Amino acid sequence: MLSSLPLFTSDIGKGHDLYFHVMRIEALADSLMHGVFPNRVSTLWFDGYGYPASVYYGDILLYIPAVMRIIGFTVVTSYKIYILSINIGTAVFGYFSFKRMFKNKYSAIMSTMVYSTATYRLVNVYIRSAVGEYTAMMFLPVIACGMYMIYTGDMSKKKEYFKSATVLAVGMSGLIGCHILSTEMVCFILAIVCIILFKKTFKLATLRVLGIAAAETILLSAYFVIPFLDYYKNVTVEINETMEKIPYIQYQGCSIAEYFAVFRDVFSQFSVHENRRLAATPGFILLLALIVGVIVLFYQKKHTGRKELAFYVSMSVISLFIASDMFPWDRLAARTSFGRLLAQVQFPWRYVTMGIMFSTLVFGYLFKKLTEKDFGTKTRYFQLGAAACVAIVSLAASMYFDGAYLDDIRFNDWVDGGDINPWSVGSGEYKLDKFSDDLSHKVSFSNMQTVKMLERDGSRMELYCEGIGIPGTVQVPIFNYKGYVVTDDSGNSYKIFDGDNNTVKFELPPNFEGNITIDFKEPWYWRGSEIISLAAVLILIGAGTDRGRNNCLQG
């Protein structure tokens, strides 16, 4: 509830990416209304021409607000329900993950509170409207828990390594299914973790469980990864050209001062103040925990668990360093292909998310030690007082953010899809090469007697075509993304070419007369990948159910 305070208004703030993500929800709802699931290319975009946002950008969880729209909720209410769902999911996943790691429910509760109300997380939710990024943050505690189980558990036991692998795989699959850039960042950070803990990493048992986790992740994510890779390799869109350029993003990195600016205006250009930079601080409690962690490491060099705390502190500092303007982003991007790949993150301050995750682990570790320490007869009161202080500061931080949000944000009051611009594609990374805004929305033809549109139902278009004595061509107002097929009433297929402005164009034989249907059909291997992922989910659920039943019987 603390992280959801800004939702309790009649409207929704105009976040940076709000238009694009709300349009994604509308596209999913429209596809469901036309009987299409899963959605891949929705013709709601560009007034019918279509856009494959769902191929490049995982949206499995966006079906929640899409169903709300179909039921009859307004655009704003449906989006708010989604945010509330993610805030609840973040709290639930966070609590159980932290409880498994710290084995202390009080530490888990307080860690969940500070993670959920971290300033930059709230900025992602309400200021940036970064749906993919704040949804990804829901899975970070699960990934952290999976890695913790692998590196601290006994991986020689079959039961343990399968459980650990599955937890990591579930977290990574959730991440892949909502935000590719967050997946890239997490993989980079996990690579650093594996290198720092190389003595444990390069043991046969650890490599085995990591391999199992990777295999499970591939199976669970096949429904998204296979179409994504297929399009990335075979469809030329603007993002392909972006990957070939050298992105100079170092100037976008955070300064050290920005990390400690916990009471500054949280907005950037979308507020009434139109600041150049938004707030990118983890927040007061997490920064304080990091400072206390450093002090504890400096003064208590022989306390139990020092290596664990040192690891969390080190990874927090490394993550915040990567997010800063001191990290050599430009040099790496200019000199190495790996650096150019890393720089596709666009904004270095995205890595503050990783800093929040590790700083939360620092906090959780310190709070656990605090609750376990004996302070004499007043121990319980001291520990309750510490918990109360954290809760009060979290409440104060949330209320401060809520006040800044209500004071400065510009609001939207969308009711239905007609209020949303179907051209809201953000930066348009998935537009076809040589895209032009000059769209006629007309069916055109040459060497044909008659071409009439009979029906248009989502991505499906039916035409009546009557030719002459020579081959004729027909061009329809649909962008030629891979997957469209052209057939006649007899089931004959016709090859598709790129027409004007990358539209669907096809040729008909001389004297053709009959109906032609243009529709988007998933390739067989896309359908196969969906079946594989569904089977993997059912198997894991079945295995988990059997394990739980056996534990109950043993109990």
MIDODREN-916126 format. One record per residue (C-alpha): residue number from 1; residue in one letter; y, x, z. Coordinates in Angstrom, 2 decimals. Layout:
N
NUM; A; Y; X; Z
...
END
This chain:
555
1; M; 0.00; 0.00; 0.00
2; L; 2.36; 2.90; 0.68
3; S; 1.91; 4.14; -2.88
4; S; 2.37; 0.62; -4.27
5; L; 5.70; -0.36; -2.71
6; P; 7.65; -0.23; -6.02
7; L; 5.28; -2.82; -7.51
8; F; 6.61; -5.62; -5.35
9; T; 9.52; -6.47; -7.62
10; S; 9.80; -9.13; -10.31
11; D; 10.10; -6.56; -13.13
12; I; 8.84; -3.06; -13.95
13; G; 10.88; 0.11; -14.37
14; K; 11.34; 1.65; -17.82
15; G; 9.18; 4.72; -17.35
16; H; 9.16; 7.52; -19.90
17; D; 5.90; 6.50; -21.63
18; L; 5.82; 2.85; -20.59
19; Y; 6.36; 1.35; -24.06
20; F; 3.48; 3.31; -25.57
21; H; 0.98; 2.52; -22.81
22; V; 1.86; -1.17; -22.60
23; M; 1.37; -1.33; -26.36
24; R; -2.06; 0.25; -25.86
25; I; -2.94; -2.58; -23.48
26; E; -1.71; -5.18; -25.96
27; A; -3.78; -3.55; -28.71
28; L; -6.92; -3.72; -26.57
29; A; -6.29; -7.37; -25.70
30; D; -5.72; -8.17; -29.38
31; S; -8.95; -6.45; -30.38
32; L; -10.92; -8.34; -27.73
33; M; -9.42; -11.60; -28.99
34; H; -10.75; -10.69; -32.45
35; G; -14.21; -9.95; -31.05
36; V; -13.93; -6.16; -31.38
37; F; -15.34; -3.93; -28.64
38; P; -14.86; -1.10; -28.16
39; N; -11.51; -0.89; -29.87
40; R; -10.98; 2.14; -32.12
41; V; -8.21; 1.38; -34.62
42; S; -6.02; -1.59; -33.79
43; T; -3.93; -3.24; -36.49
44; L; -1.52; -4.56; -33.89
45; W; 0.28; -1.25; -34.28
46; F; 2.85; -0.93; -37.09
47; D; 2.76; -4.68; -37.76
48; G; -0.76; -4.60; -39.18
49; Y; -1.02; -1.13; -40.68
50; G; -3.04; 0.15; -37.70
51; Y; -3.13; 3.15; -35.39
52; P; -6.16; 4.92; -33.84
53; A; -4.75; 5.48; -30.33
54; S; -8.11; 4.56; -28.78
55; V; -9.93; 7.30; -30.71
56; Y; -7.67; 10.06; -29.41
57; Y; -6.72; 8.65; -26.01
58; G; -9.42; 7.34; -23.66
59; D; -8.70; 3.77; -22.58
60; I; -11.87; 2.44; -20.96
61; L; -10.01; 1.49; -17.75
62; L; -7.16; -0.15; -19.68
63; Y; -9.53; -3.02; -20.40
64; I; -8.66; -4.22; -16.88
65; P; -5.06; -5.17; -17.77
66; A; -6.17; -6.16; -21.27
67; V; -8.45; -8.83; -19.79
68; M; -5.60; -9.89; -17.50
69; R; -3.45; -10.45; -20.61
70; I; -6.16; -12.58; -22.22
71; I; -6.48; -14.66; -19.05
72; G; -2.76; -15.39; -19.26
73; F; -0.94; -12.94; -16.99
74; T; 2.36; -11.57; -18.27
75; V; 2.72; -8.05; -19.64
76; V; 4.48; -6.85; -16.50
77; T; 2.01; -8.48; -14.09
78; S; -1.01; -7.11; -15.99
79; Y; 0.41; -3.60; -15.92
80; K; 1.21; -3.90; -12.21
81; I; -2.38; -5.03; -11.54
82; Y; -3.55; -1.89; -13.31
83; I; -1.32; 0.37; -11.19
84; L; -2.48; -1.38; -8.02
85; S; -6.11; -0.94; -9.12
86; I; -5.60; 2.78; -9.71
87; N; -3.81; 3.20; -6.36
88; I; -6.73; 1.48; -4.63
89; G; -9.22; 3.58; -6.60
90; T; -7.36; 6.76; -5.71
91; A; -7.50; 5.86; -2.03
92; V; -11.18; 4.92; -2.12
93; F; -12.32; 7.92; -4.18
94; G; -10.10; 10.19; -2.13
95; Y; -11.42; 8.96; 1.20
96; F; -15.11; 9.28; 0.37
97; S; -14.62; 12.62; -1.38
98; F; -12.61; 14.13; 1.47
99; K; -15.01; 12.70; 4.03
100; R; -17.92; 14.37; 2.25
101; M; -16.04; 17.68; 2.12
102; F; -14.55; 17.78; 5.61
103; K; -17.25; 15.74; 7.37
104; N; -14.48; 14.23; 9.45
105; K; -13.29; 10.66; 8.83
106; Y; -9.90; 11.22; 10.47
107; S; -9.17; 14.17; 8.23
108; A; -10.36; 12.11; 5.26
109; I; -8.01; 9.23; 6.11
110; M; -4.97; 11.45; 6.56
111; S; -5.78; 13.55; 3.46
112; T; -6.06; 10.38; 1.40
113; M; -2.69; 9.24; 2.69
114; V; -0.83; 12.43; 1.80
115; Y; -2.57; 12.72; -1.58
116; S; -1.81; 9.13; -2.57
117; T; 1.86; 9.38; -1.53
118; A; 2.52; 12.88; -2.90
119; T; 5.94; 12.83; -4.55
120; Y; 4.86; 14.09; -7.96
121; R; 2.01; 11.55; -8.07
122; L; 4.50; 8.73; -7.46
123; V; 6.75; 10.23; -10.14
124; N; 3.80; 10.11; -12.56
125; V; 3.13; 6.48; -11.73
126; Y; 6.61; 4.99; -11.64
127; I; 9.03; 7.38; -13.33
128; R; 6.98; 8.91; -16.11
129; S; 4.60; 5.92; -16.50
130; A; 2.07; 8.62; -17.37
131; V; -0.92; 6.27; -17.39
132; G; -3.44; 8.90; -18.46
133; E; -2.20; 11.45; -15.96
134; Y; -2.05; 9.27; -12.86
135; T; -5.39; 7.70; -13.78
136; A; -6.82; 11.23; -14.04
137; M; -5.53; 11.97; -10.54
138; M; -7.91; 9.29; -9.25
139; F; -10.85; 11.45; -10.34
140; L; -9.60; 14.84; -9.10
141; P; -10.92; 14.37; -5.52
142; V; -14.33; 13.47; -6.98
143; I; -14.34; 16.68; -9.05
144; A; -13.24; 18.70; -6.03
145; C; -16.03; 17.13; -3.99
146; G; -18.62; 17.92; -6.65
147; M; -17.55; 21.56; -6.83
148; Y; -17.53; 21.79; -3.03
149; M; -21.07; 20.44; -2.84
150; I; -22.25; 22.92; -5.47
151; Y; -20.63; 25.98; -3.88
152; T; -21.41; 25.18; -0.24
153; G; -24.75; 23.36; -0.47
154; D; -28.30; 24.59; -0.86
155; M; -28.80; 24.43; -4.60
156; S; -32.44; 25.46; -4.28
157; K; -33.29; 21.88; -3.27
158; K; -33.82; 19.55; -6.21
159; K; -32.36; 16.54; -4.41
160; E; -29.18; 18.43; -3.53
161; Y; -28.47; 19.98; -6.89
162; F; -28.99; 16.72; -8.80
163; K; -26.68; 14.87; -6.39
164; S; -24.03; 17.59; -6.64
165; A; -24.28; 17.74; -10.42
166; T; -23.94; 13.97; -10.72
167; V; -20.83; 13.82; -8.51
168; L; -19.16; 16.51; -10.64
169; A; -20.28; 14.81; -13.87
170; V; -18.94; 11.42; -12.79
171; G; -15.57; 12.96; -11.96
172; M; -15.36; 14.90; -15.22
173; S; -16.50; 11.92; -17.30
174; G; -13.84; 9.75; -15.71
175; L; -11.28; 12.43; -16.48
176; I; -12.32; 12.74; -20.13
177; G; -12.24; 8.99; -20.52
178; C; -8.58; 8.69; -19.51
179; H; -6.67; 11.89; -20.36
180; I; -7.64; 14.83; -22.57
181; L; -4.72; 17.03; -21.45
182; S; -5.73; 16.63; -17.80
183; T; -9.27; 17.56; -18.83
184; E; -7.94; 20.74; -20.44
185; M; -5.98; 21.61; -17.29
186; V; -8.93; 20.94; -14.99
187; C; -11.27; 23.05; -17.14
188; F; -8.77; 25.93; -16.99
189; I; -8.48; 25.63; -13.20
190; L; -12.27; 25.32; -12.78
191; A; -12.70; 28.48; -14.85
192; I; -10.40; 30.28; -12.40
193; V; -12.40; 28.85; -9.49
194; C; -15.67; 30.08; -11.02
195; I; -14.21; 33.55; -11.54
196; I; -12.82; 33.82; -7.99
197; L; -16.18; 32.67; -6.58
198; F; -18.14; 34.79; -9.06
199; K; -20.72; 35.93; -6.50
200; K; -21.82; 32.34; -6.04
201; T; -21.14; 31.27; -9.62
202; F; -23.50; 33.72; -11.27
203; K; -26.51; 32.82; -9.19
204; L; -29.32; 31.14; -11.09
205; A; -29.25; 28.05; -8.86
206; T; -25.49; 27.57; -9.34
207; L; -25.65; 28.07; -13.10
208; R; -28.49; 25.57; -13.26
209; V; -26.60; 22.85; -11.42
210; L; -23.42; 23.51; -13.43
211; G; -25.50; 23.20; -16.61
212; I; -26.96; 19.89; -15.43
213; A; -23.46; 18.63; -14.59
214; A; -22.24; 19.64; -18.06
215; A; -25.20; 17.87; -19.73
216; E; -24.62; 14.69; -17.70
217; T; -20.91; 14.81; -18.54
218; I; -21.66; 15.08; -22.26
219; L; -24.02; 12.10; -22.11
220; L; -21.66; 9.94; -20.06
221; S; -18.67; 10.82; -22.26
222; A; -20.40; 10.72; -25.66
223; Y; -18.89; 7.29; -26.43
224; F; -15.42; 8.90; -26.50
225; V; -16.09; 12.54; -27.36
226; I; -18.05; 11.92; -30.58
227; P; -15.39; 9.73; -32.27
228; F; -12.65; 12.03; -30.97
229; L; -14.25; 15.16; -32.44
230; D; -15.07; 13.33; -35.67
231; Y; -11.43; 12.35; -36.18
232; Y; -10.12; 15.71; -35.03
233; K; -12.24; 17.48; -37.62
234; N; -12.05; 15.02; -40.53
235; V; -8.73; 13.15; -40.23
236; T; -5.45; 14.99; -40.72
237; V; -2.85; 13.64; -38.32
238; E; 0.29; 15.14; -36.84
239; I; -1.49; 16.50; -33.77
240; N; -3.55; 18.78; -36.03
241; E; -0.38; 20.41; -37.32
242; T; 0.95; 20.70; -33.77
243; M; -2.12; 22.70; -32.78
244; E; -1.30; 25.26; -35.46
245; K; 2.26; 25.82; -34.25
246; I; 3.31; 28.10; -31.41
247; P; 4.65; 25.89; -28.60
248; Y; 7.34; 27.59; -26.54
249; I; 7.28; 25.64; -23.29
250; Q; 8.13; 28.18; -20.60
251; Y; 11.64; 26.79; -20.13
252; Q; 9.99; 23.52; -19.05
253; G; 8.32; 25.22; -16.09
254; C; 9.40; 24.51; -12.52
255; S; 11.61; 26.81; -10.53
256; I; 10.61; 27.66; -6.97
257; A; 13.65; 25.74; -5.73
258; E; 12.39; 22.57; -7.40
259; Y; 9.18; 22.65; -5.36
260; F; 11.20; 22.50; -2.15
261; A; 13.73; 19.90; -3.36
262; V; 11.93; 17.09; -1.56
263; F; 15.03; 14.92; -1.08
264; R; 16.55; 15.16; -4.57
265; D; 16.92; 12.33; -7.07
266; V; 13.44; 11.68; -8.44
267; F; 14.52; 10.70; -11.95
268; S; 15.33; 12.38; -15.22
269; Q; 17.01; 10.86; -18.28
270; F; 15.64; 7.35; -17.70
271; S; 17.74; 6.74; -14.60
272; V; 21.36; 5.67; -14.41
273; H; 22.23; 9.28; -13.53
274; E; 20.46; 10.73; -16.61
275; N; 19.43; 13.97; -14.91
276; R; 17.84; 16.64; -17.09
277; R; 14.87; 17.23; -14.78
278; L; 12.70; 14.89; -12.75
279; A; 11.32; 15.63; -9.29
280; A; 8.27; 17.91; -9.52
281; T; 7.61; 18.65; -5.86
282; P; 4.25; 18.06; -4.15
283; G; 6.19; 16.57; -1.23
284; F; 7.23; 17.54; 2.28
285; I; 3.86; 17.27; 4.05
286; L; 1.87; 19.18; 1.44
287; L; 4.46; 21.98; 1.28
288; L; 4.47; 22.17; 5.07
289; A; 0.67; 22.28; 5.12
290; L; 0.70; 25.13; 2.59
291; I; 3.21; 27.09; 4.69
292; V; 1.21; 26.49; 7.89
293; G; -1.95; 27.56; 6.05
294; V; -0.34; 30.86; 5.10
295; I; 0.82; 31.39; 8.72
296; V; -2.68; 30.65; 10.08
297; L; -4.23; 33.11; 7.64
298; F; -1.70; 35.76; 8.64
299; Y; -2.02; 35.42; 12.42
300; Q; -5.66; 34.34; 12.86
301; K; -7.65; 36.78; 10.80
302; K; -10.99; 36.15; 12.49
303; H; -11.13; 32.38; 12.93
304; T; -14.13; 30.43; 11.65
305; G; -13.69; 29.11; 8.12
306; R; -10.94; 31.54; 7.21
307; K; -12.43; 32.14; 3.75
308; E; -12.41; 28.43; 2.98
309; L; -8.78; 28.08; 4.00
310; A; -7.85; 31.24; 2.09
311; F; -9.45; 29.83; -1.04
312; Y; -7.55; 26.53; -0.80
313; V; -4.25; 28.29; -0.14
314; S; -4.82; 30.74; -2.98
315; M; -5.65; 28.02; -5.48
316; S; -2.60; 26.01; -4.38
317; V; -0.35; 29.01; -5.00
318; I; -2.06; 29.81; -8.32
319; S; -1.67; 26.21; -9.53
320; L; 2.01; 26.08; -8.61
321; F; 2.55; 29.48; -10.22
322; I; 1.00; 28.22; -13.47
323; A; 3.30; 25.19; -13.29
324; S; 6.38; 27.40; -12.89
325; D; 8.73; 29.09; -15.33
326; M; 7.45; 32.47; -14.10
327; F; 4.04; 32.04; -15.76
328; P; 4.09; 33.80; -19.18
329; W; 3.55; 30.67; -21.25
330; D; 5.54; 31.81; -24.27
331; R; 4.02; 35.28; -24.47
332; L; 0.47; 33.93; -24.20
333; A; 1.13; 31.25; -26.82
334; A; 2.69; 33.73; -29.25
335; R; -0.01; 36.38; -28.92
336; T; -3.33; 34.58; -28.39
337; S; -5.04; 31.47; -29.72
338; F; -6.20; 30.72; -26.18
339; G; -2.60; 30.79; -24.97
340; R; -1.59; 28.47; -27.81
341; L; -4.34; 26.07; -26.74
342; L; -3.17; 26.17; -23.12
343; A; 0.42; 25.50; -24.17
344; Q; -0.63; 22.19; -25.77
345; V; -0.14; 20.81; -22.26
346; Q; 3.53; 20.41; -23.40
347; F; 5.02; 20.62; -19.90
348; P; 3.95; 23.35; -17.45
349; W; 4.95; 21.14; -14.53
350; R; 1.89; 19.00; -15.24
351; Y; -0.01; 21.64; -13.24
352; V; 1.80; 20.46; -10.10
353; T; -1.01; 17.89; -10.09
354; M; -3.48; 20.71; -9.44
355; G; -1.19; 22.12; -6.77
356; I; -1.21; 18.72; -5.05
357; M; -5.00; 18.61; -5.10
358; F; -5.47; 22.04; -3.51
359; S; -2.59; 21.56; -1.07
360; T; -4.29; 18.36; 0.05
361; L; -7.43; 20.40; 0.75
362; V; -5.31; 22.82; 2.79
363; F; -3.92; 19.88; 4.75
364; G; -7.36; 18.31; 5.22
365; Y; -8.84; 21.56; 6.46
366; L; -6.01; 22.13; 8.96
367; F; -6.11; 18.53; 10.21
368; K; -9.87; 18.77; 10.68
369; K; -9.46; 21.92; 12.79
370; L; -6.74; 20.18; 14.76
371; T; -8.90; 17.16; 15.57
372; E; -11.83; 19.38; 16.54
373; K; -9.82; 21.66; 18.83
374; D; -9.89; 21.08; 22.59
375; F; -6.44; 20.95; 24.15
376; G; -7.68; 19.91; 27.57
377; T; -7.18; 16.45; 29.08
378; K; -4.39; 15.63; 26.66
379; T; -6.43; 16.47; 23.55
380; R; -6.82; 12.90; 22.37
381; Y; -3.11; 12.11; 22.79
382; F; -2.12; 15.29; 20.98
383; Q; -4.37; 14.50; 18.04
384; L; -3.22; 10.88; 17.83
385; G; 0.36; 12.10; 17.97
386; A; -0.26; 14.47; 15.08
387; A; -1.83; 11.67; 13.03
388; A; 1.09; 9.39; 13.85
389; C; 3.59; 12.03; 12.73
390; V; 1.82; 12.44; 9.38
391; A; 1.66; 8.66; 8.91
392; I; 5.36; 8.26; 9.77
393; V; 6.41; 11.03; 7.38
394; S; 4.23; 9.53; 4.60
395; L; 5.77; 6.13; 5.25
396; A; 9.27; 7.62; 5.24
397; A; 8.58; 9.49; 1.98
398; S; 7.24; 6.33; 0.33
399; M; 10.21; 4.27; 1.53
400; Y; 12.63; 6.95; 0.32
401; F; 10.97; 6.94; -3.10
402; D; 10.99; 3.13; -3.18
403; G; 14.69; 3.08; -2.39
404; A; 15.53; 5.64; -5.08
405; Y; 13.42; 3.70; -7.57
406; L; 15.11; 0.36; -6.86
407; D; 18.58; 1.91; -6.87
408; D; 18.41; 3.85; -10.10
409; I; 15.68; 2.59; -12.43
410; R; 16.32; 0.37; -15.45
411; F; 13.99; -2.62; -15.46
412; N; 11.92; -4.50; -18.05
413; D; 10.86; -8.13; -17.73
414; W; 8.33; -8.40; -20.56
415; V; 6.40; -11.65; -20.63
416; D; 4.26; -11.53; -23.79
417; G; 3.39; -9.16; -26.61
418; G; 6.29; -10.35; -28.71
419; D; 8.62; -8.50; -26.35
420; I; 7.02; -5.15; -27.24
421; N; 7.82; -3.06; -30.29
422; P; 4.59; -2.46; -32.30
423; W; 6.12; 0.84; -33.45
424; S; 6.07; 2.23; -29.89
425; V; 3.79; 5.17; -30.59
426; G; 5.50; 7.75; -28.38
427; S; 5.70; 11.01; -30.30
428; G; 3.38; 9.62; -32.98
429; E; 0.80; 12.39; -32.64
430; Y; -1.88; 10.30; -34.36
431; K; 0.10; 9.30; -37.44
432; L; -1.42; 10.38; -40.74
433; D; -0.05; 13.40; -42.55
434; K; 3.05; 12.73; -44.68
435; F; 3.70; 9.45; -42.89
436; S; 6.71; 7.42; -44.04
437; D; 8.47; 4.61; -42.17
438; D; 8.99; 2.74; -45.44
439; L; 6.27; 0.07; -45.13
440; S; 6.21; -2.84; -47.55
441; H; 3.47; -4.94; -45.85
442; K; 2.46; -6.19; -49.32
443; V; -0.75; -6.06; -51.32
444; S; -0.14; -4.26; -54.61
445; F; -2.38; -3.80; -57.65
446; S; -2.54; -2.54; -61.19
447; N; -4.69; -3.53; -64.19
448; M; -5.70; -6.74; -62.37
449; Q; -5.17; -10.35; -63.37
450; T; -4.92; -11.75; -59.85
451; V; -5.14; -10.47; -56.27
452; K; -4.62; -13.00; -53.47
453; M; -4.97; -12.54; -49.73
454; L; -7.31; -15.21; -48.37
455; E; -7.53; -14.21; -44.72
456; R; -6.34; -11.58; -42.25
457; D; -8.12; -11.32; -38.90
458; G; -7.29; -8.13; -37.04
459; S; -8.61; -5.18; -39.01
460; R; -10.50; -7.52; -41.35
461; M; -8.80; -8.58; -44.59
462; E; -10.31; -10.79; -47.30
463; L; -8.94; -10.85; -50.84
464; Y; -9.70; -12.79; -53.99
465; C; -9.60; -10.39; -56.96
466; E; -9.79; -11.14; -60.68
467; G; -9.75; -8.24; -63.07
468; I; -9.36; -7.59; -66.77
469; G; -11.27; -5.54; -69.33
470; I; -10.50; -2.16; -67.75
471; P; -10.92; -0.79; -64.18
472; G; -8.22; -1.97; -61.79
473; T; -6.91; -0.71; -58.49
474; V; -5.83; -2.57; -55.35
475; Q; -3.75; -1.22; -52.48
476; V; -3.50; -3.03; -49.11
477; P; -1.09; -2.56; -46.16
478; I; -3.57; -0.76; -43.90
479; F; -3.45; 2.94; -43.09
480; N; -6.51; 4.73; -44.44
481; Y; -8.06; 6.02; -41.25
482; K; -11.70; 6.98; -41.39
483; G; -13.98; 3.99; -40.80
484; Y; -12.60; 1.40; -43.20
485; V; -15.05; 0.00; -45.76
486; V; -14.52; -2.18; -48.84
487; T; -17.32; -4.57; -49.88
488; D; -17.77; -7.61; -52.12
489; D; -19.73; -10.78; -51.47
490; S; -22.91; -9.16; -52.83
491; G; -22.67; -6.29; -50.34
492; N; -21.60; -3.69; -52.89
493; S; -19.35; -0.97; -51.48
494; Y; -16.32; 0.55; -53.21
495; K; -14.91; 3.99; -52.57
496; I; -11.57; 4.19; -50.75
497; F; -8.75; 6.51; -51.81
498; D; -5.40; 7.35; -50.24
499; G; -2.76; 5.05; -51.65
500; D; 1.01; 5.22; -51.27
501; N; 1.93; 6.30; -47.74
502; N; -1.75; 6.90; -46.86
503; T; -2.77; 3.26; -47.25
504; V; -6.20; 1.93; -48.25
505; K; -6.63; 1.95; -52.04
506; F; -9.78; 1.14; -53.99
507; E; -10.89; 0.68; -57.58
508; L; -12.71; -2.34; -59.02
509; P; -14.82; -2.38; -62.21
510; P; -13.70; -4.14; -65.45
511; N; -13.75; -7.94; -65.42
512; F; -14.46; -8.08; -61.68
513; E; -14.12; -11.54; -60.18
514; G; -14.84; -12.43; -56.56
515; N; -13.95; -11.84; -52.95
516; I; -13.35; -8.42; -51.46
517; T; -13.48; -7.67; -47.73
518; I; -11.75; -4.69; -46.12
519; D; -12.79; -4.03; -42.52
520; F; -13.14; -1.22; -39.99
521; K; -16.78; -0.36; -39.29
522; E; -17.80; 2.32; -36.83
523; P; -20.11; 4.99; -38.30
524; W; -23.69; 4.81; -37.06
525; Y; -23.31; 7.95; -34.97
526; W; -20.36; 6.39; -33.11
527; R; -22.57; 3.46; -32.20
528; G; -25.29; 5.88; -31.24
529; S; -22.94; 7.73; -28.91
530; E; -22.03; 4.43; -27.22
531; I; -25.71; 3.64; -26.68
532; I; -26.28; 7.13; -25.24
533; S; -23.42; 6.75; -22.75
534; L; -24.52; 3.25; -21.72
535; A; -28.09; 4.47; -21.20
536; A; -26.82; 7.42; -19.12
537; V; -24.78; 5.08; -16.91
538; L; -27.75; 2.74; -16.38
539; I; -30.07; 5.65; -15.56
540; L; -27.64; 7.10; -13.01
541; I; -27.13; 3.67; -11.42
542; G; -30.87; 3.18; -11.28
543; A; -31.41; 6.62; -9.77
544; G; -28.68; 5.98; -7.20
545; T; -30.15; 2.58; -6.31
546; D; -33.64; 4.06; -5.84
547; R; -32.23; 6.87; -3.71
548; G; -30.35; 4.42; -1.53
549; R; -33.45; 2.21; -1.16
550; N; -35.58; 5.19; -0.17
551; N; -33.01; 6.31; 2.39
552; C; -33.01; 2.82; 3.90
553; L; -36.80; 2.77; 4.08
554; Q; -36.88; 6.21; 5.69
555; G; -34.22; 5.09; 8.16
END
